[in-house]
Amino acid sequence: MRRARSVLLLIGLSLLGVGALHLTRALHTPAQWLNLGLWLAAAVLAHDAVLAPAFHVGDLVLRRTTHRVGGAARTVLRSSLLAALLLTAVGLAERHARELGPRNPSVLPLDYGRTLVGVWVLTLLVCAATLLIDRGRAGSRD
């Protein structure tokens, strides 16, 4: 296990180095570096101010309302919530970028609002199916 972690750490550090090398080659002007810094700061702010609290609130609601649900089903519910929140963050950013009007119309060709609704509908269907399966298993155990 220790050897596998060491190998994964080396692979990760190598990929980080390759990414840093490509980044230094791609950004030429101070304005590009400033924009990168602003983007990274916005990403941290979005995570800390929006995504983490939203997930925490959703997790608290799940804990209080699913106390009879098994551990595996609760894990599926939490994972579904997290995936939907992350896809919402990406979808809202894409929708905003599309509203600003991309320089190249083929860059953002989809209707991201409709896609986001589809993500949440699919998430709710997965959660409902998980709860039904868990209830069926609990009924067969009794």
N, C-alpha and C positions, 0 to 999 in steps of 0.2 A: 504494500500500500504506500509506503514511504517513497519507494522508487517511482511508482506511477505518479505521485504528486510532484516529485522533482522533475520528471519528464514533462508533465503538463505545465509546470511553472516555466521551464525553459522554453517550451513552445510558445507560451503566452508572452514572455518577455521578448522573444525573437519577433513575433508578430507586432508587438508594440513598437519595437525598433524599426521594423519595416514601415509601419504606418507613420512614425515620426519622420523618417527619411523622406517618404513621399510628401508629407505635409510641408516640410521645409523646401522641397523642390517646387511645390504647387503655389505657395504663397510668396508673392514677390514684393508687394508694396506694404507699407505700414497700415494703409487702410484695410487691406485684406486681413492682416493680423488682428487689427482692432475689431473687424466684423466677426472673426472667429472667436475672439474673447467675449464679445457681446452675446454671440450665439451660445457659447458654453455657459455663461452666467445665466442666460435665460433658461437653459435646460436645467441647471441646478435649481433655480427658483421655481420652475414649473414642477419639478420633482418634490421639493421640500414644502412648497406652499399649496400645491394642488393634489398631486398624485398620492403622496404618502398619507396626508390626512383623509382623503377620500377612501383609500383602501382601509385605513384604520377604522373609520366609521362603518364602512361596509362589513368589515371583519367583526366589529362589535355587534352589529345587527345580526350577522350570521350566528355568532356564538349564542346570543340570547334566544334566537328563534329556532335553532336547529339542535337543541340539546339532546334530542332523541335520535338524531341522525348519527350513523356510524362514522368512525374516523376516516375511512377511505372516501365516503361520500362528502364529508365536510372538506376534505382536501380538494376534491374535484370542484366543489362550490367556490372555495377560496381561489383556486387557480383560475377558474372561469372569470371571477370578478377581477382579478389582477390583469388577465389578458384583455378583457373588455375595456378596462381603464387605460391600459397602455395603447390599445388600438384607437380609443377615443382621442387620446392626446395626439397621436399621429394623424388621425382623420381630421381633427379640427385644424391642425396646422396646414394640412393639404387643402382643406376647404378655404382657409384664409388666403393661402398663396394663390389659389385659383381665382378668388374674388379680386385680388390685386392685379391679376392679369399677367400671366407668364409671357416672357419675351418670345418663347417658342410655343405655339398652341398645342403641339403634340406632347409637351412635357407633362401636363396635368389633364388628361383627356376624360377622366371619369367624373361621375356625379358622386362626390365624396359624402354628401349629406345622406343620400339614399344608401350608400354602402355602410355608413355608420349605423343607420337604423337597422340594416340587415345584420350587422355584427351583434347588436344588442338583442335582436330577436333570436338569433342563433344561440347566443349565450343563455338567454332565458329558457330556450328549448332544451339545451344541454342540462341546465340546472333542474328543470322539471323532470326530465328523464332520469337524472341521477337520483332525485328524491323518490320517484316511483319505483325504481329498481331497488333502492335501499329499503323502502317500505315493504316491497315484495319479499325481500330476503328476511326482514325482521318478522314478517308474518309466517314464513315457512319455518323459522326457528322456534316459534311459539307452539 
